[in-house]
Amino acid sequence: MGSKELGFDVVVRGDTRDYIKPGSYVFFQREKEHGGGFWLGQAYDDWFGFVIEEPVSLRQGIEYLMSIQRIEPQLGGFHDDPDDFFLRSP
C-alpha cells in the first residue's frame, strides 16, 4: 500500500518489507496500545530519519507530503557559483 506519485509506502502492524527504495517516505503503523497513528520518515540504506517527530494520522502525513511536493519546484536547488548568486523573496 502506498503512492508512487508522492513516493511513500505504508507498513501496517504485523507487515514487513524485504526492500524499501532509498529516499522513499515510509509510514509505520504504531500499536494501538501505544496510541496508534503512524511514524512518518524517510528511509535510506543505513538509516531512517523522522520527517515529523511525533506520530500522525495517515491523512496528516499524506497532506504533509503533498505540501512538500508543492513547494519543491520553488526551492530552486543549491547554487554555489558566486557570479550566479541571488536572493529570492518568499
HTML snippet that shows the backbone in 3Dmol.js (N, CA, C, O; Angstrom):
<script src="https://3Dmol.org/build/3Dmol-min.js"></script>
<div id="view" style="width:600px;height:400px;position:relative"></div>
<script>
const pdb = `
ATOM      1  N   MET A   1       0.845  -1.179   0.000  1.00  0.00           N
ATOM      2  CA  MET A   1       0.000   0.000   0.000  1.00  0.00           C
ATOM      3  C   MET A   1       0.880   1.228   0.000  1.00  0.00           C
ATOM      4  O   MET A   1       1.846   1.291   0.760  1.00  0.00           O
ATOM      5  N   GLY A   2       0.576   2.193  -0.821  1.00  0.00           N
ATOM      6  CA  GLY A   2       1.376   3.403  -0.888  1.00  0.00           C
ATOM      7  C   GLY A   2       1.007   4.226  -2.099  1.00  0.00           C
ATOM      8  O   GLY A   2      -0.019   3.995  -2.738  1.00  0.00           O
ATOM      9  N   SER A   3       1.859   5.193  -2.406  1.00  0.00           N
ATOM     10  CA  SER A   3       1.615   6.057  -3.551  1.00  0.00           C
ATOM     11  C   SER A   3       2.903   6.267  -4.310  1.00  0.00           C
ATOM     12  O   SER A   3       3.901   6.699  -3.733  1.00  0.00           O
ATOM     13  N   LYS A   4       2.898   5.971  -5.580  1.00  0.00           N
ATOM     14  CA  LYS A   4       4.087   6.208  -6.392  1.00  0.00           C
ATOM     15  C   LYS A   4       4.250   7.681  -6.703  1.00  0.00           C
ATOM     16  O   LYS A   4       5.377   8.154  -6.852  1.00  0.00           O
ATOM     17  N   GLU A   5       3.128   8.435  -6.809  1.00  0.00           N
ATOM     18  CA  GLU A   5       3.210   9.856  -7.123  1.00  0.00           C
ATOM     19  C   GLU A   5       3.903  10.635  -6.007  1.00  0.00           C
ATOM     20  O   GLU A   5       4.736  11.501  -6.272  1.00  0.00           O
ATOM     21  N   LEU A   6       3.555  10.321  -4.756  1.00  0.00           N
ATOM     22  CA  LEU A   6       4.161  11.006  -3.620  1.00  0.00           C
ATOM     23  C   LEU A   6       5.393  10.275  -3.106  1.00  0.00           C
ATOM     24  O   LEU A   6       6.118  10.810  -2.267  1.00  0.00           O
ATOM     25  N   GLY A   7       5.642   9.080  -3.584  1.00  0.00           N
ATOM     26  CA  GLY A   7       6.835   8.330  -3.202  1.00  0.00           C
ATOM     27  C   GLY A   7       6.810   7.839  -1.769  1.00  0.00           C
ATOM     28  O   GLY A   7       7.810   7.960  -1.061  1.00  0.00           O
ATOM     29  N   PHE A   8       5.679   7.283  -1.322  1.00  0.00           N
ATOM     30  CA  PHE A   8       5.629   6.752   0.033  1.00  0.00           C
ATOM     31  C   PHE A   8       5.085   5.335   0.050  1.00  0.00           C
ATOM     32  O   PHE A   8       4.459   4.875  -0.905  1.00  0.00           O
ATOM     33  N   ASP A   9       5.340   4.660   1.155  1.00  0.00           N
ATOM     34  CA  ASP A   9       4.852   3.313   1.376  1.00  0.00           C
ATOM     35  C   ASP A   9       4.256   3.277   2.773  1.00  0.00           C
ATOM     36  O   ASP A   9       4.653   4.058   3.639  1.00  0.00           O
ATOM     37  N   VAL A  10       3.310   2.382   3.000  1.00  0.00           N
ATOM     38  CA  VAL A  10       2.682   2.223   4.312  1.00  0.00           C
ATOM     39  C   VAL A  10       2.943   0.805   4.792  1.00  0.00           C
ATOM     40  O   VAL A  10       2.607  -0.163   4.110  1.00  0.00           O
ATOM     41  N   VAL A  11       3.540   0.688   5.961  1.00  0.00           N
ATOM     42  CA  VAL A  11       3.797  -0.616   6.572  1.00  0.00           C
ATOM     43  C   VAL A  11       2.870  -0.726   7.777  1.00  0.00           C
ATOM     44  O   VAL A  11       3.057  -0.034   8.778  1.00  0.00           O
ATOM     45  N   VAL A  12       1.870  -1.597   7.675  1.00  0.00           N
ATOM     46  CA  VAL A  12       0.910  -1.756   8.758  1.00  0.00           C
ATOM     47  C   VAL A  12       1.433  -2.749   9.794  1.00  0.00           C
ATOM     48  O   VAL A  12       2.360  -3.514   9.525  1.00  0.00           O
ATOM     49  N   ARG A  13       0.829  -2.725  10.975  1.00  0.00           N
ATOM     50  CA  ARG A  13       1.243  -3.630  12.059  1.00  0.00           C
ATOM     51  C   ARG A  13       1.280  -5.066  11.566  1.00  0.00           C
ATOM     52  O   ARG A  13       0.349  -5.531  10.908  1.00  0.00           O
ATOM     53  N   GLY A  14       2.349  -5.757  11.885  1.00  0.00           N
ATOM     54  CA  GLY A  14       2.486  -7.156  11.517  1.00  0.00           C
ATOM     55  C   GLY A  14       3.007  -7.397  10.116  1.00  0.00           C
ATOM     56  O   GLY A  14       3.271  -8.543   9.752  1.00  0.00           O
ATOM     57  N   ASP A  15       3.162  -6.356   9.320  1.00  0.00           N
ATOM     58  CA  ASP A  15       3.645  -6.478   7.946  1.00  0.00           C
ATOM     59  C   ASP A  15       5.143  -6.177   7.902  1.00  0.00           C
ATOM     60  O   ASP A  15       5.658  -5.476   8.772  1.00  0.00           O
ATOM     61  N   THR A  16       5.829  -6.692   6.915  1.00  0.00           N
ATOM     62  CA  THR A  16       7.258  -6.428   6.748  1.00  0.00           C
ATOM     63  C   THR A  16       7.542  -6.075   5.288  1.00  0.00           C
ATOM     64  O   THR A  16       6.713  -6.305   4.407  1.00  0.00           O
ATOM     65  N   ARG A  17       8.707  -5.524   5.055  1.00  0.00           N
ATOM     66  CA  ARG A  17       9.175  -5.222   3.699  1.00  0.00           C
ATOM     67  C   ARG A  17      10.556  -5.838   3.531  1.00  0.00           C
ATOM     68  O   ARG A  17      11.407  -5.717   4.412  1.00  0.00           O
ATOM     69  N   ASP A  18      10.776  -6.494   2.408  1.00  0.00           N
ATOM     70  CA  ASP A  18      12.100  -7.018   2.094  1.00  0.00           C
ATOM     71  C   ASP A  18      13.006  -5.910   1.570  1.00  0.00           C
ATOM     72  O   ASP A  18      14.224  -5.959   1.744  1.00  0.00           O
ATOM     73  N   TYR A  19      12.404  -4.912   0.927  1.00  0.00           N
ATOM     74  CA  TYR A  19      13.200  -3.841   0.337  1.00  0.00           C
ATOM     75  C   TYR A  19      12.393  -2.547   0.373  1.00  0.00           C
ATOM     76  O   TYR A  19      11.201  -2.532   0.064  1.00  0.00           O
ATOM     77  N   ILE A  20      13.065  -1.466   0.754  1.00  0.00           N
ATOM     78  CA  ILE A  20      12.486  -0.126   0.698  1.00  0.00           C
ATOM     79  C   ILE A  20      13.435   0.721  -0.133  1.00  0.00           C
ATOM     80  O   ILE A  20      14.626   0.811   0.168  1.00  0.00           O
ATOM     81  N   LYS A  21      12.907   1.335  -1.171  1.00  0.00           N
ATOM     82  CA  LYS A  21      13.727   2.144  -2.062  1.00  0.00           C
ATOM     83  C   LYS A  21      14.356   3.300  -1.269  1.00  0.00           C
ATOM     84  O   LYS A  21      13.640   4.041  -0.596  1.00  0.00           O
ATOM     85  N   PRO A  22      15.681   3.461  -1.340  1.00  0.00           N
ATOM     86  CA  PRO A  22      16.341   4.549  -0.611  1.00  0.00           C
ATOM     87  C   PRO A  22      15.780   5.919  -0.999  1.00  0.00           C
ATOM     88  O   PRO A  22      15.605   6.218  -2.181  1.00  0.00           O
ATOM     89  N   GLY A  23      15.506   6.730  -0.003  1.00  0.00           N
ATOM     90  CA  GLY A  23      14.974   8.061  -0.213  1.00  0.00           C
ATOM     91  C   GLY A  23      13.465   8.140  -0.188  1.00  0.00           C
ATOM     92  O   GLY A  23      12.897   9.231  -0.227  1.00  0.00           O
ATOM     93  N   SER A  24      12.802   6.977  -0.123  1.00  0.00           N
ATOM     94  CA  SER A  24      11.338   6.999  -0.130  1.00  0.00           C
ATOM     95  C   SER A  24      10.809   7.271   1.278  1.00  0.00           C
ATOM     96  O   SER A  24      11.472   7.004   2.281  1.00  0.00           O
ATOM     97  N   TYR A  25       9.596   7.810   1.312  1.00  0.00           N
ATOM     98  CA  TYR A  25       8.924   8.073   2.581  1.00  0.00           C
ATOM     99  C   TYR A  25       8.167   6.827   3.001  1.00  0.00           C
ATOM    100  O   TYR A  25       7.591   6.130   2.166  1.00  0.00           O
ATOM    101  N   VAL A  26       8.168   6.548   4.309  1.00  0.00           N
ATOM    102  CA  VAL A  26       7.513   5.352   4.816  1.00  0.00           C
ATOM    103  C   VAL A  26       6.693   5.707   6.056  1.00  0.00           C
ATOM    104  O   VAL A  26       7.163   6.403   6.956  1.00  0.00           O
ATOM    105  N   PHE A  27       5.464   5.212   6.079  1.00  0.00           N
ATOM    106  CA  PHE A  27       4.613   5.296   7.261  1.00  0.00           C
ATOM    107  C   PHE A  27       4.692   3.950   7.969  1.00  0.00           C
ATOM    108  O   PHE A  27       4.464   2.912   7.348  1.00  0.00           O
ATOM    109  N   PHE A  28       5.011   3.953   9.255  1.00  0.00           N
ATOM    110  CA  PHE A  28       4.992   2.734  10.050  1.00  0.00           C
ATOM    111  C   PHE A  28       3.861   2.858  11.065  1.00  0.00           C
ATOM    112  O   PHE A  28       3.839   3.787  11.872  1.00  0.00           O
ATOM    113  N   GLN A  29       2.928   1.920  11.018  1.00  0.00           N
ATOM    114  CA  GLN A  29       1.779   1.973  11.916  1.00  0.00           C
ATOM    115  C   GLN A  29       2.205   1.586  13.329  1.00  0.00           C
ATOM    116  O   GLN A  29       2.932   0.613  13.531  1.00  0.00           O
ATOM    117  N   ARG A  30       1.740   2.368  14.301  1.00  0.00           N
ATOM    118  CA  ARG A  30       2.042   2.108  15.705  1.00  0.00           C
ATOM    119  C   ARG A  30       0.996   1.186  16.316  1.00  0.00           C
ATOM    120  O   ARG A  30      -0.136   1.107  15.838  1.00  0.00           O
ATOM    121  N   GLU A  31       1.382   0.501  17.360  1.00  0.00           N
ATOM    122  CA  GLU A  31       0.445  -0.342  18.103  1.00  0.00           C
ATOM    123  C   GLU A  31      -0.648   0.519  18.723  1.00  0.00           C
ATOM    124  O   GLU A  31      -0.381   1.640  19.155  1.00  0.00           O
ATOM    125  N   LYS A  32      -1.867   0.010  18.770  1.00  0.00           N
ATOM    126  CA  LYS A  32      -2.968   0.744  19.380  1.00  0.00           C
ATOM    127  C   LYS A  32      -2.708   0.992  20.868  1.00  0.00           C
ATOM    128  O   LYS A  32      -3.114   2.016  21.417  1.00  0.00           O
ATOM    129  N   GLU A  33      -2.028   0.043  21.510  1.00  0.00           N
ATOM    130  CA  GLU A  33      -1.719   0.183  22.933  1.00  0.00           C
ATOM    131  C   GLU A  33      -0.789   1.369  23.203  1.00  0.00           C
ATOM    132  O   GLU A  33      -0.730   1.875  24.324  1.00  0.00           O
ATOM    133  N   HIS A  34      -0.075   1.801  22.185  1.00  0.00           N
ATOM    134  CA  HIS A  34       0.859   2.925  22.318  1.00  0.00           C
ATOM    135  C   HIS A  34       0.310   4.202  21.690  1.00  0.00           C
ATOM    136  O   HIS A  34       1.058   5.150  21.449  1.00  0.00           O
ATOM    137  N   GLY A  35      -0.996   4.227  21.424  1.00  0.00           N
ATOM    138  CA  GLY A  35      -1.618   5.442  20.922  1.00  0.00           C
ATOM    139  C   GLY A  35      -2.011   5.418  19.458  1.00  0.00           C
ATOM    140  O   GLY A  35      -2.669   6.344  18.984  1.00  0.00           O
ATOM    141  N   GLY A  36      -1.624   4.380  18.730  1.00  0.00           N
ATOM    142  CA  GLY A  36      -1.988   4.286  17.320  1.00  0.00           C
ATOM    143  C   GLY A  36      -1.288   5.324  16.466  1.00  0.00           C
ATOM    144  O   GLY A  36      -0.272   5.889  16.871  1.00  0.00           O
ATOM    145  N   GLY A  37      -1.825   5.573  15.296  1.00  0.00           N
ATOM    146  CA  GLY A  37      -1.219   6.526  14.378  1.00  0.00           C
ATOM    147  C   GLY A  37      -0.042   5.919  13.632  1.00  0.00           C
ATOM    148  O   GLY A  37       0.142   4.702  13.613  1.00  0.00           O
ATOM    149  N   PHE A  38       0.740   6.778  13.027  1.00  0.00           N
ATOM    150  CA  PHE A  38       1.863   6.341  12.199  1.00  0.00           C
ATOM    151  C   PHE A  38       3.091   7.195  12.473  1.00  0.00           C
ATOM    152  O   PHE A  38       2.988   8.388  12.758  1.00  0.00           O
ATOM    153  N   TRP A  39       4.242   6.567  12.381  1.00  0.00           N
ATOM    154  CA  TRP A  39       5.506   7.304  12.319  1.00  0.00           C
ATOM    155  C   TRP A  39       5.776   7.543  10.844  1.00  0.00           C
ATOM    156  O   TRP A  39       5.642   6.628  10.032  1.00  0.00           O
ATOM    157  N   LEU A  40       6.156   8.763  10.490  1.00  0.00           N
ATOM    158  CA  LEU A  40       6.494   9.085   9.102  1.00  0.00           C
ATOM    159  C   LEU A  40       7.964   9.445   9.037  1.00  0.00           C
ATOM    160  O   LEU A  40       8.443  10.294   9.789  1.00  0.00           O
ATOM    161  N   GLY A  41       8.672   8.795   8.136  1.00  0.00           N
ATOM    162  CA  GLY A  41      10.084   9.080   7.981  1.00  0.00           C
ATOM    163  C   GLY A  41      10.555   8.789   6.572  1.00  0.00           C
ATOM    164  O   GLY A  41       9.798   8.336   5.713  1.00  0.00           O
ATOM    165  N   GLN A  42      11.827   9.065   6.366  1.00  0.00           N
ATOM    166  CA  GLN A  42      12.443   8.805   5.070  1.00  0.00           C
ATOM    167  C   GLN A  42      13.503   7.736   5.279  1.00  0.00           C
ATOM    168  O   GLN A  42      14.347   7.847   6.168  1.00  0.00           O
ATOM    169  N   ALA A  43      13.449   6.699   4.449  1.00  0.00           N
ATOM    170  CA  ALA A  43      14.333   5.545   4.605  1.00  0.00           C
ATOM    171  C   ALA A  43      15.494   5.598   3.614  1.00  0.00           C
ATOM    172  O   ALA A  43      15.326   5.945   2.445  1.00  0.00           O
ATOM    173  N   TYR A  44      16.661   5.248   4.111  1.00  0.00           N
ATOM    174  CA  TYR A  44      17.861   5.123   3.278  1.00  0.00           C
ATOM    175  C   TYR A  44      18.508   3.781   3.588  1.00  0.00           C
ATOM    176  O   TYR A  44      18.013   3.038   4.436  1.00  0.00           O
ATOM    177  N   ASP A  45      19.597   3.465   2.920  1.00  0.00           N
ATOM    178  CA  ASP A  45      20.232   2.164   3.110  1.00  0.00           C
ATOM    179  C   ASP A  45      20.661   1.920   4.547  1.00  0.00           C
ATOM    180  O   ASP A  45      20.525   0.807   5.056  1.00  0.00           O
ATOM    181  N   ASP A  46      21.178   2.950   5.206  1.00  0.00           N
ATOM    182  CA  ASP A  46      21.752   2.735   6.531  1.00  0.00           C
ATOM    183  C   ASP A  46      21.101   3.545   7.648  1.00  0.00           C
ATOM    184  O   ASP A  46      21.601   3.537   8.773  1.00  0.00           O
ATOM    185  N   TRP A  47      20.004   4.242   7.373  1.00  0.00           N
ATOM    186  CA  TRP A  47      19.317   4.965   8.453  1.00  0.00           C
ATOM    187  C   TRP A  47      17.900   5.331   8.067  1.00  0.00           C
ATOM    188  O   TRP A  47      17.512   5.298   6.899  1.00  0.00           O
ATOM    189  N   PHE A  48      17.143   5.680   9.093  1.00  0.00           N
ATOM    190  CA  PHE A  48      15.757   6.120   8.935  1.00  0.00           C
ATOM    191  C   PHE A  48      15.629   7.451   9.656  1.00  0.00           C
ATOM    192  O   PHE A  48      15.886   7.536  10.856  1.00  0.00           O
ATOM    193  N   GLY A  49      15.234   8.487   8.932  1.00  0.00           N
ATOM    194  CA  GLY A  49      15.089   9.804   9.533  1.00  0.00           C
ATOM    195  C   GLY A  49      13.631  10.187   9.652  1.00  0.00           C
ATOM    196  O   GLY A  49      12.880  10.094   8.680  1.00  0.00           O
ATOM    197  N   PHE A  50      13.221  10.619  10.842  1.00  0.00           N
ATOM    198  CA  PHE A  50      11.837  11.044  11.043  1.00  0.00           C
ATOM    199  C   PHE A  50      11.593  12.352  10.307  1.00  0.00           C
ATOM    200  O   PHE A  50      12.377  13.293  10.430  1.00  0.00           O
ATOM    201  N   VAL A  51      10.506  12.416   9.543  1.00  0.00           N
ATOM    202  CA  VAL A  51      10.116  13.633   8.840  1.00  0.00           C
ATOM    203  C   VAL A  51       9.298  14.505   9.781  1.00  0.00           C
ATOM    204  O   VAL A  51       9.474  15.723   9.823  1.00  0.00           O
ATOM    205  N   ILE A  52       8.409  13.882  10.529  1.00  0.00           N
ATOM    206  CA  ILE A  52       7.635  14.550  11.564  1.00  0.00           C
ATOM    207  C   ILE A  52       7.979  13.836  12.866  1.00  0.00           C
ATOM    208  O   ILE A  52       7.926  12.608  12.935  1.00  0.00           O
ATOM    209  N   GLU A  53       8.327  14.589  13.884  1.00  0.00           N
ATOM    210  CA  GLU A  53       8.869  13.994  15.105  1.00  0.00           C
ATOM    211  C   GLU A  53       7.812  13.552  16.110  1.00  0.00           C
ATOM    212  O   GLU A  53       8.108  13.384  17.293  1.00  0.00           O
ATOM    213  N   GLU A  54       6.605  13.369  15.651  1.00  0.00           N
ATOM    214  CA  GLU A  54       5.552  12.838  16.509  1.00  0.00           C
ATOM    215  C   GLU A  54       4.636  11.981  15.652  1.00  0.00           C
ATOM    216  O   GLU A  54       4.576  12.165  14.436  1.00  0.00           O
ATOM    217  N   PRO A  55       3.919  11.045  16.271  1.00  0.00           N
ATOM    218  CA  PRO A  55       3.001  10.213  15.493  1.00  0.00           C
ATOM    219  C   PRO A  55       1.898  11.063  14.867  1.00  0.00           C
ATOM    220  O   PRO A  55       1.424  12.028  15.468  1.00  0.00           O
ATOM    221  N   VAL A  56       1.501  10.694  13.662  1.00  0.00           N
ATOM    222  CA  VAL A  56       0.463  11.425  12.934  1.00  0.00           C
ATOM    223  C   VAL A  56      -0.554  10.440  12.389  1.00  0.00           C
ATOM    224  O   VAL A  56      -0.299   9.237  12.319  1.00  0.00           O
ATOM    225  N   SER A  57      -1.708  10.962  12.003  1.00  0.00           N
ATOM    226  CA  SER A  57      -2.666  10.125  11.284  1.00  0.00           C
ATOM    227  C   SER A  57      -2.163   9.981   9.852  1.00  0.00           C
ATOM    228  O   SER A  57      -1.335  10.769   9.395  1.00  0.00           O
ATOM    229  N   LEU A  58      -2.659   8.987   9.160  1.00  0.00           N
ATOM    230  CA  LEU A  58      -2.259   8.786   7.772  1.00  0.00           C
ATOM    231  C   LEU A  58      -2.635  10.012   6.940  1.00  0.00           C
ATOM    232  O   LEU A  58      -1.879  10.426   6.061  1.00  0.00           O
ATOM    233  N   ARG A  59      -3.789  10.582   7.216  1.00  0.00           N
ATOM    234  CA  ARG A  59      -4.234  11.775   6.484  1.00  0.00           C
ATOM    235  C   ARG A  59      -3.297  12.955   6.711  1.00  0.00           C
ATOM    236  O   ARG A  59      -2.924  13.639   5.758  1.00  0.00           O
ATOM    237  N   GLN A  60      -2.910  13.203   7.971  1.00  0.00           N
ATOM    238  CA  GLN A  60      -1.986  14.300   8.265  1.00  0.00           C
ATOM    239  C   GLN A  60      -0.661  14.105   7.536  1.00  0.00           C
ATOM    240  O   GLN A  60      -0.103  15.052   6.982  1.00  0.00           O
ATOM    241  N   GLY A  61      -0.166  12.882   7.539  1.00  0.00           N
ATOM    242  CA  GLY A  61       1.102  12.599   6.885  1.00  0.00           C
ATOM    243  C   GLY A  61       1.046  12.786   5.383  1.00  0.00           C
ATOM    244  O   GLY A  61       1.976  13.333   4.790  1.00  0.00           O
ATOM    245  N   ILE A  62      -0.030  12.339   4.765  1.00  0.00           N
ATOM    246  CA  ILE A  62      -0.174  12.490   3.316  1.00  0.00           C
ATOM    247  C   ILE A  62      -0.312  13.962   2.950  1.00  0.00           C
ATOM    248  O   ILE A  62       0.260  14.410   1.956  1.00  0.00           O
ATOM    249  N   GLU A  63      -1.067  14.717   3.746  1.00  0.00           N
ATOM    250  CA  GLU A  63      -1.183  16.155   3.489  1.00  0.00           C
ATOM    251  C   GLU A  63       0.181  16.833   3.601  1.00  0.00           C
ATOM    252  O   GLU A  63       0.489  17.739   2.826  1.00  0.00           O
ATOM    253  N   TYR A  64       0.994  16.403   4.556  1.00  0.00           N
ATOM    254  CA  TYR A  64       2.337  16.953   4.714  1.00  0.00           C
ATOM    255  C   TYR A  64       3.193  16.639   3.482  1.00  0.00           C
ATOM    256  O   TYR A  64       3.892  17.515   2.973  1.00  0.00           O
ATOM    257  N   LEU A  65       3.139  15.402   3.005  1.00  0.00           N
ATOM    258  CA  LEU A  65       3.903  15.022   1.815  1.00  0.00           C
ATOM    259  C   LEU A  65       3.438  15.785   0.586  1.00  0.00           C
ATOM    260  O   LEU A  65       4.250  16.145  -0.267  1.00  0.00           O
ATOM    261  N   MET A  66       2.126  16.034   0.489  1.00  0.00           N
ATOM    262  CA  MET A  66       1.605  16.817  -0.633  1.00  0.00           C
ATOM    263  C   MET A  66       2.116  18.250  -0.570  1.00  0.00           C
ATOM    264  O   MET A  66       2.410  18.844  -1.608  1.00  0.00           O
ATOM    265  N   SER A  67       2.225  18.815   0.626  1.00  0.00           N
ATOM    266  CA  SER A  67       2.747  20.185   0.749  1.00  0.00           C
ATOM    267  C   SER A  67       4.224  20.236   0.379  1.00  0.00           C
ATOM    268  O   SER A  67       4.676  21.214  -0.217  1.00  0.00           O
ATOM    269  N   ILE A  68       4.980  19.202   0.722  1.00  0.00           N
ATOM    270  CA  ILE A  68       6.386  19.135   0.324  1.00  0.00           C
ATOM    271  C   ILE A  68       6.485  19.099  -1.201  1.00  0.00           C
ATOM    272  O   ILE A  68       7.311  19.792  -1.794  1.00  0.00           O
ATOM    273  N   GLN A  69       5.641  18.292  -1.824  1.00  0.00           N
ATOM    274  CA  GLN A  69       5.668  18.165  -3.282  1.00  0.00           C
ATOM    275  C   GLN A  69       5.319  19.496  -3.956  1.00  0.00           C
ATOM    276  O   GLN A  69       5.871  19.816  -5.008  1.00  0.00           O
ATOM    277  N   ARG A  70       4.405  20.277  -3.360  1.00  0.00           N
ATOM    278  CA  ARG A  70       4.023  21.563  -3.943  1.00  0.00           C
ATOM    279  C   ARG A  70       5.149  22.584  -3.883  1.00  0.00           C
ATOM    280  O   ARG A  70       5.307  23.371  -4.816  1.00  0.00           O
ATOM    281  N   ILE A  71       5.941  22.595  -2.801  1.00  0.00           N
ATOM    282  CA  ILE A  71       6.966  23.628  -2.668  1.00  0.00           C
ATOM    283  C   ILE A  71       8.315  23.230  -3.260  1.00  0.00           C
ATOM    284  O   ILE A  71       9.173  24.093  -3.443  1.00  0.00           O
ATOM    285  N   GLU A  72       8.528  21.951  -3.566  1.00  0.00           N
ATOM    286  CA  GLU A  72       9.815  21.510  -4.118  1.00  0.00           C
ATOM    287  C   GLU A  72      10.251  22.298  -5.351  1.00  0.00           C
ATOM    288  O   GLU A  72      11.419  22.677  -5.428  1.00  0.00           O
ATOM    289  N   PRO A  73       9.370  22.564  -6.324  1.00  0.00           N
ATOM    290  CA  PRO A  73       9.819  23.323  -7.500  1.00  0.00           C
ATOM    291  C   PRO A  73      10.266  24.751  -7.160  1.00  0.00           C
ATOM    292  O   PRO A  73      11.064  25.334  -7.894  1.00  0.00           O
ATOM    293  N   GLN A  74       9.768  25.316  -6.065  1.00  0.00           N
ATOM    294  CA  GLN A  74      10.127  26.669  -5.672  1.00  0.00           C
ATOM    295  C   GLN A  74      11.474  26.733  -4.972  1.00  0.00           C
ATOM    296  O   GLN A  74      12.057  27.810  -4.852  1.00  0.00           O
ATOM    297  N   LEU A  75      11.969  25.607  -4.513  1.00  0.00           N
ATOM    298  CA  LEU A  75      13.232  25.610  -3.764  1.00  0.00           C
ATOM    299  C   LEU A  75      14.409  25.968  -4.655  1.00  0.00           C
ATOM    300  O   LEU A  75      15.352  26.603  -4.185  1.00  0.00           O
ATOM    301  N   GLY A  76      14.387  25.591  -5.899  1.00  0.00           N
ATOM    302  CA  GLY A  76      15.393  26.011  -6.851  1.00  0.00           C
ATOM    303  C   GLY A  76      16.750  25.354  -6.738  1.00  0.00           C
ATOM    304  O   GLY A  76      17.635  25.658  -7.537  1.00  0.00           O
ATOM    305  N   GLY A  77      16.949  24.481  -5.796  1.00  0.00           N
ATOM    306  CA  GLY A  77      18.230  23.812  -5.677  1.00  0.00           C
ATOM    307  C   GLY A  77      19.300  24.695  -5.063  1.00  0.00           C
ATOM    308  O   GLY A  77      19.020  25.817  -4.640  1.00  0.00           O
ATOM    309  N   PHE A  78      20.502  24.198  -5.013  1.00  0.00           N
ATOM    310  CA  PHE A  78      21.621  24.893  -4.405  1.00  0.00           C
ATOM    311  C   PHE A  78      22.601  25.306  -5.491  1.00  0.00           C
ATOM    312  O   PHE A  78      23.041  24.477  -6.288  1.00  0.00           O
ATOM    313  N   HIS A  79      22.941  26.589  -5.522  1.00  0.00           N
ATOM    314  CA  HIS A  79      23.902  27.108  -6.483  1.00  0.00           C
ATOM    315  C   HIS A  79      25.067  27.711  -5.712  1.00  0.00           C
ATOM    316  O   HIS A  79      24.866  28.625  -4.912  1.00  0.00           O
ATOM    317  N   ASP A  80      26.267  27.222  -5.935  1.00  0.00           N
ATOM    318  CA  ASP A  80      27.421  27.748  -5.207  1.00  0.00           C
ATOM    319  C   ASP A  80      28.301  28.642  -6.072  1.00  0.00           C
ATOM    320  O   ASP A  80      29.428  28.954  -5.686  1.00  0.00           O
ATOM    321  N   ASP A  81      27.809  29.055  -7.221  1.00  0.00           N
ATOM    322  CA  ASP A  81      28.558  29.943  -8.096  1.00  0.00           C
ATOM    323  C   ASP A  81      28.360  31.391  -7.629  1.00  0.00           C
ATOM    324  O   ASP A  81      27.233  31.885  -7.673  1.00  0.00           O
ATOM    325  N   PRO A  82      29.420  32.089  -7.181  1.00  0.00           N
ATOM    326  CA  PRO A  82      29.256  33.459  -6.681  1.00  0.00           C
ATOM    327  C   PRO A  82      28.798  34.446  -7.757  1.00  0.00           C
ATOM    328  O   PRO A  82      28.214  35.479  -7.429  1.00  0.00           O
ATOM    329  N   ASP A  83      29.050  34.149  -9.029  1.00  0.00           N
ATOM    330  CA  ASP A  83      28.595  35.025 -10.103  1.00  0.00           C
ATOM    331  C   ASP A  83      27.110  34.860 -10.397  1.00  0.00           C
ATOM    332  O   ASP A  83      26.505  35.702 -11.061  1.00  0.00           O
ATOM    333  N   ASP A  84      26.530  33.780  -9.905  1.00  0.00           N
ATOM    334  CA  ASP A  84      25.117  33.485 -10.148  1.00  0.00           C
ATOM    335  C   ASP A  84      24.317  33.551  -8.855  1.00  0.00           C
ATOM    336  O   ASP A  84      23.302  32.866  -8.725  1.00  0.00           O
ATOM    337  N   PHE A  85      24.751  34.357  -7.904  1.00  0.00           N
ATOM    338  CA  PHE A  85      24.110  34.429  -6.600  1.00  0.00           C
ATOM    339  C   PHE A  85      22.900  35.360  -6.657  1.00  0.00           C
ATOM    340  O   PHE A  85      22.957  36.436  -7.253  1.00  0.00           O
ATOM    341  N   PHE A  86      21.813  34.934  -6.033  1.00  0.00           N
ATOM    342  CA  PHE A  86      20.626  35.793  -5.956  1.00  0.00           C
ATOM    343  C   PHE A  86      19.845  35.424  -4.702  1.00  0.00           C
ATOM    344  O   PHE A  86      19.916  34.296  -4.215  1.00  0.00           O
ATOM    345  N   LEU A  87      19.104  36.392  -4.193  1.00  0.00           N
ATOM    346  CA  LEU A  87      18.197  36.154  -3.086  1.00  0.00           C
ATOM    347  C   LEU A  87      16.786  36.254  -3.613  1.00  0.00           C
ATOM    348  O   LEU A  87      16.458  37.156  -4.384  1.00  0.00           O
ATOM    349  N   ARG A  88      15.969  35.340  -3.202  1.00  0.00           N
ATOM    350  CA  ARG A  88      14.609  35.313  -3.667  1.00  0.00           C
ATOM    351  C   ARG A  88      13.680  35.535  -2.467  1.00  0.00           C
ATOM    352  O   ARG A  88      13.839  34.884  -1.435  1.00  0.00           O
ATOM    353  N   SER A  89      12.722  36.442  -2.597  1.00  0.00           N
ATOM    354  CA  SER A  89      11.775  36.656  -1.506  1.00  0.00           C
ATOM    355  C   SER A  89      10.713  35.567  -1.541  1.00  0.00           C
ATOM    356  O   SER A  89      10.361  35.067  -2.609  1.00  0.00           O
ATOM    357  N   PRO A  90      10.201  35.199  -0.361  1.00  0.00           N
ATOM    358  CA  PRO A  90       9.203  34.109  -0.312  1.00  0.00           C
ATOM    359  C   PRO A  90       7.905  34.448  -0.959  1.00  0.00           C
ATOM    360  O   PRO A  90       6.993  33.622  -0.983  1.00  0.00           O
TER     361      PRO A  90
END
`;
const viewer = $3Dmol.createViewer("view");
viewer.addModel(pdb, "pdb");
viewer.setStyle({}, {cartoon: {color: "spectrum"}});
viewer.zoomTo();
viewer.render();
</script>
